[in-house]
């Protein structure tokens, strides 16, 4: 699903999304990455966080996980 480009001034900044491995946190992580932010995906399940990081980086964004 292609995401629209957003411009809320997040380019060059880091955004931390707690619960970023699923649900609304997952969607929020994708939107922030599409807006140019580097996303710190925080989740208590390493595999969920890693999957979101992979999705973001495969789409050309920057992300890392915190477990």
URGI-V381516 format. One record per pair of residues at least 12 apart in sequence whose C-alpha atoms are under 10 Angstrom apart, sorted by the first residue. I is the first residue (numbers start at 1). J is the second residue. D is the distance in whole Angstrom. If there is no record, write none. Layout:
i=[I | I]
j=[J | J]
d=[D | D]
This chain:
i=[2 | 2 | 3 | 3 | 3 | 3 | 3 | 3 | 4 | 4 | 4 | 5 | 5 | 5 | 5 | 5 | 5 | 6 | 6 | 6 | 6 | 6 | 6 | 7 | 7 | 7 | 7 | 8 | 8 | 8 | 8 | 9 | 9 | 9 | 10 | 10 | 10 | 10 | 10 | 10 | 10 | 11 | 11 | 11 | 11 | 11 | 11 | 11 | 12 | 12 | 12 | 12 | 13 | 13 | 13 | 13 | 13 | 13 | 14 | 14 | 14 | 14 | 14 | 14 | 14 | 14 | 14 | 15 | 15 | 15 | 15 | 15 | 15 | 15 | 15 | 15 | 15 | 15 | 16 | 16 | 16 | 16 | 16 | 16 | 16 | 16 | 16 | 16 | 16 | 16 | 17 | 17 | 17 | 17 | 17 | 17 | 17 | 17 | 17 | 18 | 18 | 18 | 18 | 18 | 18 | 18 | 19 | 19 | 19 | 19 | 19 | 19 | 19 | 20 | 20 | 20 | 20 | 20 | 20 | 20 | 20 | 20 | 20 | 20 | 20 | 21 | 21 | 21 | 21 | 21 | 21 | 21 | 21 | 21 | 21 | 21 | 21 | 21 | 21 | 22 | 22 | 22 | 22 | 22 | 22 | 25 | 25 | 25 | 25 | 26 | 26 | 26 | 26 | 26 | 26 | 27 | 28 | 29 | 29 | 29 | 29 | 29 | 29 | 29 | 30 | 30 | 30 | 30 | 30 | 30 | 30 | 31 | 32 | 32 | 33 | 33 | 33 | 33 | 33 | 33 | 33 | 33 | 34 | 34 | 34 | 34 | 34 | 35 | 36 | 36 | 36 | 37 | 37 | 37 | 38 | 38 | 38 | 38 | 38 | 38 | 39 | 39 | 39 | 39 | 39 | 39 | 39 | 39 | 40 | 40 | 40 | 40 | 40 | 40 | 41 | 41 | 41 | 41 | 41 | 41 | 42 | 42 | 42 | 42 | 43 | 43 | 43 | 44 | 44 | 45 | 45 | 46 | 46 | 46 | 47 | 47 | 48 | 48 | 49 | 49 | 49 | 49 | 49 | 50 | 50 | 50 | 50 | 50 | 51 | 52 | 52 | 53]
j=[34 | 59 | 27 | 30 | 31 | 33 | 34 | 35 | 31 | 34 | 35 | 31 | 32 | 33 | 34 | 35 | 36 | 31 | 32 | 33 | 34 | 35 | 36 | 32 | 34 | 35 | 36 | 32 | 35 | 36 | 37 | 35 | 36 | 37 | 32 | 33 | 34 | 35 | 36 | 37 | 38 | 32 | 33 | 34 | 35 | 36 | 37 | 38 | 35 | 36 | 37 | 38 | 32 | 35 | 36 | 37 | 38 | 39 | 32 | 33 | 36 | 37 | 38 | 39 | 40 | 62 | 63 | 28 | 29 | 32 | 33 | 36 | 37 | 38 | 39 | 40 | 41 | 63 | 29 | 32 | 37 | 38 | 39 | 40 | 41 | 42 | 63 | 64 | 65 | 66 | 29 | 32 | 39 | 40 | 41 | 42 | 43 | 65 | 66 | 40 | 41 | 42 | 43 | 44 | 66 | 67 | 41 | 42 | 43 | 44 | 45 | 48 | 49 | 39 | 40 | 41 | 42 | 43 | 44 | 48 | 49 | 52 | 53 | 65 | 66 | 41 | 42 | 43 | 44 | 45 | 46 | 47 | 48 | 49 | 50 | 51 | 52 | 53 | 65 | 43 | 45 | 48 | 49 | 51 | 52 | 41 | 42 | 43 | 52 | 41 | 48 | 49 | 51 | 52 | 53 | 52 | 41 | 41 | 42 | 52 | 53 | 55 | 56 | 63 | 52 | 53 | 55 | 56 | 59 | 61 | 63 | 56 | 56 | 61 | 53 | 56 | 57 | 59 | 60 | 61 | 62 | 63 | 56 | 59 | 60 | 61 | 62 | 61 | 60 | 61 | 62 | 61 | 62 | 63 | 56 | 57 | 61 | 62 | 63 | 64 | 52 | 53 | 56 | 61 | 62 | 63 | 64 | 65 | 53 | 62 | 63 | 64 | 65 | 66 | 53 | 63 | 64 | 65 | 66 | 67 | 64 | 65 | 66 | 67 | 65 | 66 | 67 | 66 | 67 | 66 | 67 | 65 | 66 | 67 | 65 | 67 | 65 | 67 | 63 | 64 | 65 | 66 | 67 | 63 | 64 | 65 | 66 | 67 | 65 | 64 | 65 | 65]
d=[10 | 10 | 10 | 8 | 7 | 10 | 7 | 10 | 8 | 7 | 9 | 8 | 9 | 9 | 6 | 6 | 9 | 8 | 8 | 9 | 7 | 5 | 8 | 10 | 9 | 6 | 8 | 9 | 7 | 9 | 10 | 8 | 8 | 9 | 7 | 9 | 9 | 6 | 6 | 5 | 8 | 9 | 9 | 9 | 6 | 4 | 5 | 8 | 10 | 7 | 6 | 7 | 10 | 10 | 8 | 5 | 6 | 9 | 9 | 9 | 9 | 5 | 5 | 6 | 7 | 9 | 9 | 10 | 8 | 7 | 9 | 10 | 6 | 6 | 5 | 6 | 9 | 9 | 8 | 10 | 10 | 9 | 6 | 5 | 6 | 7 | 10 | 10 | 9 | 9 | 6 | 9 | 7 | 6 | 5 | 6 | 9 | 10 | 10 | 8 | 7 | 5 | 6 | 9 | 9 | 10 | 7 | 6 | 5 | 8 | 9 | 10 | 9 | 9 | 8 | 5 | 6 | 6 | 10 | 8 | 7 | 8 | 9 | 9 | 10 | 7 | 7 | 6 | 8 | 8 | 9 | 8 | 5 | 5 | 8 | 8 | 6 | 9 | 9 | 9 | 10 | 7 | 8 | 10 | 8 | 8 | 9 | 9 | 10 | 8 | 9 | 9 | 10 | 7 | 10 | 9 | 10 | 7 | 10 | 8 | 9 | 10 | 8 | 9 | 8 | 9 | 8 | 6 | 10 | 9 | 10 | 10 | 10 | 9 | 10 | 7 | 9 | 9 | 9 | 6 | 7 | 8 | 8 | 9 | 9 | 7 | 10 | 9 | 10 | 7 | 8 | 8 | 7 | 8 | 9 | 10 | 7 | 5 | 5 | 8 | 10 | 8 | 9 | 9 | 6 | 5 | 6 | 8 | 8 | 9 | 6 | 5 | 6 | 7 | 7 | 7 | 6 | 5 | 6 | 8 | 9 | 6 | 5 | 6 | 8 | 7 | 5 | 8 | 5 | 10 | 7 | 8 | 8 | 6 | 10 | 10 | 9 | 10 | 10 | 8 | 6 | 8 | 8 | 10 | 8 | 6 | 9 | 10 | 10 | 9 | 9 | 7]
